[in-house]
């Protein structure tokens, strides 16, 4: 009797080869082979956030060490939520938002050199009336807005942007800050235009970009001008893009000249990412048989890939994230619950599989915390903010390297990394100058001297004052010390007036108050009485403790205001109960 032979399908053979290759690669020796993902508890997440239902392939989330911004779902316009990074737990449904857009918000990005400045783009448009030779013309402009966020977060709905960039005639789908130059923002719209803006220009509206990287000519709209993804290299001298034709291109962002174009037809690219420090380029996309792929390229020669690998047959877009300090690559798919992470090298096999984080809850988008906002004492090397739309939850996910001794700075995990200081100004970069990012140390107490010439003292003071987030009319010329003092006094008066308007001090109901045994004189407090009790809680000693006390006080005030708003309902209920009791007593007698 002949034995029945099993017939293997080609897909099964490829899957077995892929599994064997993964197991071989995961067996190599690496200090990151035991990295694991640690999701935050619900109390340390952001619950009750109405995450947007947009199908646009963006992250819909951006984070920095001070705030987290999430694009939210709303009716009659577009808005996004800005929360202080330590304001975890249940989010108030009536929490103030940034709602200056009249269309759906598609993307938000924090300024890498200013933690209180954020850019947003949307589908809304404004109308500009232009009269030319006695004729009337309506020109529709899509908006990119630059917002200033107050130091203690958004306390009321923010509708007025600091800058409005008017240059696109259709919705703007992508925005990206320059990695080394200050105040440079790239925008790409569905009008086949790629524009570069200098947001430090004067005026509330900026209508002319400093560079036109790409734009249609003679009303021709080629698919290579409709971008799906953009990525700057480490010094910002090159720009990698993926377009609607699913090819990869390398551009000079100063003049828009195309330097390299991929010609391989077996890879339809969706996202592209520069691999800093290794002179490589990574793209994610799909094969002709709709299998998700990752491919490594030489940015100087896109004719043939360096490495090609298929992952699975899922349909979600793969978002790549790279950490140049650890040479680790993270792949997270839209609609997936897992995150794969690899280690890259400059030599073959180039990419080595490490581990995979798995969750039952799918992610709609992800935000990433910069390295300067990580917990170095807990050996945290990366942090995601997963948008879980089915739960209205933003879940922090920390990637941790297990070490025996915690609380000690691990120098091998945290080398010098890119900081929050710009290497050059926008005008210097536009003139042709290139510089690598200014590095900083993550070790507490260490300071690194900027290798590049610093800005003048008055300009540095002006930048510090502008971080206080108040609107001023910049004077012509240099800012003097007396002007800075007046600006600081105006800011303090504005904040005090805002607090008085929001929390009026009506003491008419306390006219008959008399001190009793619970009264404690003010001089016995080490801090203000409404912050803490003198015998129960010591005064805050650090800025984080002070912020937590402030947020706790705001929550208590909000609860008291809600109880005060429901007092009429409570009074009506009590009156109705008294009336029923009297009726029952009369019926008894």
WOURNOR-V241850 format. One record per backbone hydrogen bond with DSSP energy under -1.0 kcal/mol. CO is the residue of the C=O (numbers start at 1). NH is the residue of the N-H. E is the energy in kcal/mol with one decimal. If there is no record, write none. Layout:
co->(CO & CO)
nh->(NH & NH)
e->(E & E)
This chain:
co->(9 & 10 & 11 & 12 & 13 & 14 & 15 & 16 & 17 & 18 & 19 & 20 & 21 & 22 & 25 & 30 & 32 & 36 & 38 & 45 & 46 & 47 & 49 & 50 & 56 & 60 & 62 & 66 & 67 & 68 & 69 & 70 & 71 & 79 & 80 & 81 & 83 & 84 & 86 & 89 & 92 & 97 & 98 & 101 & 104 & 107 & 109 & 111 & 114 & 116 & 117 & 118 & 119 & 120 & 121 & 121 & 122 & 126 & 128 & 130 & 132 & 135 & 137 & 139 & 141 & 143 & 144 & 145 & 146 & 146 & 147 & 150 & 158 & 163 & 164 & 165 & 168 & 171 & 174 & 176 & 180 & 180 & 183 & 184 & 185 & 186 & 187 & 188 & 188 & 193 & 194 & 194 & 195 & 196 & 196 & 197 & 198 & 204 & 206 & 211 & 214 & 217 & 222 & 223 & 223 & 226 & 229 & 231 & 238 & 239 & 240 & 241 & 242 & 242 & 243 & 246 & 247 & 248 & 249 & 250 & 250 & 251 & 252 & 257 & 260 & 268 & 271 & 273 & 275 & 275 & 280 & 281 & 282 & 283 & 284 & 284 & 285 & 286 & 287 & 291 & 292 & 293 & 294 & 295 & 296 & 296 & 297 & 298 & 307 & 309 & 312 & 317 & 319 & 321 & 323 & 323 & 327 & 328 & 329 & 330 & 331 & 332 & 333 & 336 & 339 & 340 & 341 & 341 & 342 & 343 & 347 & 349 & 350 & 352 & 355 & 357 & 363 & 365 & 367 & 370 & 371 & 374 & 375 & 376 & 377 & 379 & 382 & 383 & 384 & 385 & 386 & 387 & 388 & 392 & 392 & 393 & 394 & 395 & 396 & 397 & 398 & 399 & 399 & 400 & 410 & 417 & 424 & 425 & 426 & 427 & 428 & 429 & 438 & 440 & 443 & 456 & 457 & 458 & 459 & 460 & 461 & 462 & 463 & 465 & 466 & 480 & 481 & 482 & 483 & 484 & 485 & 486 & 487 & 488 & 489 & 490 & 491 & 492 & 493 & 494 & 495 & 496 & 497 & 498 & 499 & 504 & 507 & 508 & 510 & 516 & 521 & 522 & 528 & 533 & 542 & 543 & 544 & 545 & 546 & 547 & 548 & 549 & 550 & 551 & 552 & 553 & 554 & 555 & 556 & 557 & 558 & 559 & 560 & 561 & 562 & 564 & 566 & 567 & 568 & 569 & 570 & 571 & 572 & 573 & 574 & 575 & 576 & 577 & 578 & 579 & 580 & 581 & 582 & 583 & 584 & 585)
nh->(13 & 14 & 15 & 16 & 17 & 18 & 19 & 20 & 21 & 22 & 23 & 24 & 25 & 26 & 28 & 33 & 35 & 400 & 398 & 89 & 394 & 91 & 51 & 73 & 58 & 71 & 69 & 85 & 64 & 83 & 62 & 81 & 52 & 72 & 98 & 70 & 68 & 87 & 88 & 47 & 95 & 158 & 80 & 78 & 123 & 121 & 119 & 114 & 117 & 149 & 111 & 147 & 109 & 145 & 106 & 107 & 172 & 141 & 139 & 137 & 135 & 132 & 130 & 128 & 126 & 122 & 165 & 120 & 162 & 163 & 118 & 153 & 99 & 146 & 206 & 144 & 142 & 190 & 188 & 186 & 423 & 424 & 199 & 178 & 197 & 176 & 195 & 173 & 174 & 189 & 213 & 214 & 187 & 210 & 211 & 185 & 201 & 164 & 166 & 196 & 194 & 220 & 225 & 226 & 244 & 244 & 242 & 240 & 233 & 251 & 231 & 249 & 228 & 229 & 246 & 269 & 243 & 262 & 241 & 259 & 260 & 239 & 256 & 252 & 250 & 286 & 284 & 282 & 278 & 280 & 275 & 297 & 273 & 295 & 270 & 271 & 293 & 268 & 290 & 287 & 311 & 285 & 309 & 283 & 306 & 307 & 281 & 301 & 296 & 294 & 292 & 334 & 332 & 330 & 327 & 328 & 344 & 323 & 342 & 321 & 340 & 319 & 336 & 363 & 357 & 331 & 354 & 355 & 329 & 352 & 350 & 351 & 345 & 343 & 341 & 339 & 335 & 387 & 385 & 373 & 374 & 376 & 380 & 379 & 407 & 401 & 399 & 369 & 397 & 367 & 395 & 364 & 393 & 48 & 49 & 388 & 46 & 386 & 40 & 384 & 38 & 381 & 382 & 36 & 414 & 440 & 182 & 429 & 430 & 431 & 433 & 432 & 419 & 417 & 446 & 460 & 461 & 462 & 463 & 464 & 465 & 466 & 467 & 468 & 469 & 484 & 485 & 486 & 487 & 488 & 489 & 490 & 491 & 492 & 493 & 494 & 495 & 496 & 497 & 498 & 499 & 500 & 501 & 502 & 503 & 506 & 510 & 511 & 513 & 519 & 524 & 525 & 531 & 537 & 546 & 547 & 548 & 549 & 550 & 551 & 552 & 553 & 554 & 555 & 556 & 557 & 558 & 559 & 560 & 561 & 562 & 563 & 564 & 565 & 566 & 567 & 570 & 571 & 572 & 573 & 574 & 575 & 576 & 577 & 578 & 579 & 580 & 581 & 582 & 583 & 584 & 585 & 586 & 587 & 588 & 589)
e->(-2.1 & -2.5 & -2.2 & -2.3 & -2.5 & -2.6 & -2.4 & -2.6 & -2.5 & -2.4 & -2.6 & -2.1 & -2.3 & -2.5 & -1.2 & -1.3 & -1.4 & -2.6 & -2.2 & -3.4 & -2.1 & -2.9 & -1.8 & -2.5 & -2.1 & -2.1 & -3.2 & -2.7 & -2.4 & -2.7 & -2.2 & -3.3 & -1.9 & -1.6 & -2.6 & -2.4 & -2.3 & -1.9 & -1.8 & -2.2 & -2.0 & -2.5 & -1.7 & -1.5 & -1.3 & -2.0 & -2.9 & -1.3 & -1.5 & -2.9 & -2.7 & -3.2 & -2.4 & -2.5 & -2.6 & -1.4 & -1.6 & -1.9 & -1.8 & -1.5 & -1.2 & -1.5 & -2.0 & -1.9 & -2.0 & -1.1 & -3.5 & -2.3 & -1.8 & -1.7 & -1.9 & -1.5 & -1.7 & -2.8 & -2.7 & -1.3 & -4.3 & -2.8 & -2.4 & -3.2 & -1.8 & -1.3 & -2.2 & -2.3 & -3.1 & -2.2 & -2.4 & -1.6 & -1.9 & -2.0 & -1.7 & -1.6 & -2.6 & -1.6 & -1.6 & -2.1 & -1.4 & -1.8 & -2.8 & -2.7 & -2.8 & -1.2 & -1.6 & -1.4 & -1.4 & -1.3 & -1.9 & -3.1 & -1.7 & -3.1 & -1.8 & -2.2 & -3.6 & -1.3 & -1.9 & -1.7 & -1.3 & -2.4 & -2.3 & -3.4 & -1.2 & -2.2 & -2.8 & -1.9 & -2.2 & -1.7 & -2.4 & -3.0 & -1.4 & -1.0 & -2.5 & -3.2 & -2.6 & -2.4 & -3.4 & -1.8 & -2.6 & -2.8 & -2.0 & -2.1 & -3.1 & -1.8 & -2.0 & -2.3 & -2.7 & -1.4 & -2.0 & -2.2 & -2.4 & -2.4 & -2.6 & -2.6 & -2.1 & -3.3 & -1.5 & -1.2 & -2.8 & -2.5 & -2.9 & -2.3 & -2.2 & -3.0 & -1.8 & -2.3 & -2.9 & -2.9 & -2.1 & -1.3 & -2.2 & -2.0 & -2.5 & -2.5 & -2.4 & -2.6 & -2.1 & -2.4 & -3.1 & -2.6 & -2.1 & -2.0 & -1.5 & -1.1 & -1.9 & -1.0 & -2.7 & -2.2 & -3.2 & -2.0 & -2.7 & -1.6 & -2.5 & -3.4 & -2.2 & -1.5 & -1.9 & -3.0 & -2.1 & -2.6 & -2.6 & -2.9 & -3.2 & -2.6 & -1.0 & -2.0 & -1.2 & -3.1 & -1.8 & -1.9 & -2.5 & -1.4 & -1.9 & -1.6 & -2.7 & -2.6 & -2.0 & -2.2 & -2.4 & -2.2 & -2.1 & -1.9 & -2.3 & -2.2 & -1.1 & -1.6 & -1.7 & -1.7 & -1.9 & -2.2 & -2.3 & -2.3 & -2.4 & -2.3 & -2.1 & -2.2 & -2.4 & -2.2 & -2.3 & -2.4 & -2.6 & -2.1 & -2.3 & -2.4 & -2.1 & -2.2 & -2.8 & -1.2 & -1.1 & -1.0 & -1.3 & -1.5 & -1.2 & -1.6 & -1.8 & -1.6 & -1.9 & -2.4 & -2.5 & -2.3 & -2.1 & -2.7 & -2.5 & -2.2 & -2.3 & -2.3 & -2.1 & -2.5 & -2.4 & -2.4 & -2.4 & -2.3 & -2.0 & -2.4 & -2.3 & -2.1 & -1.3 & -1.1 & -2.0 & -2.7 & -2.3 & -2.1 & -2.2 & -2.5 & -2.3 & -2.1 & -2.4 & -2.3 & -2.1 & -2.2 & -2.3 & -2.1 & -2.3 & -2.1 & -2.4 & -2.2 & -1.6 & -1.9)
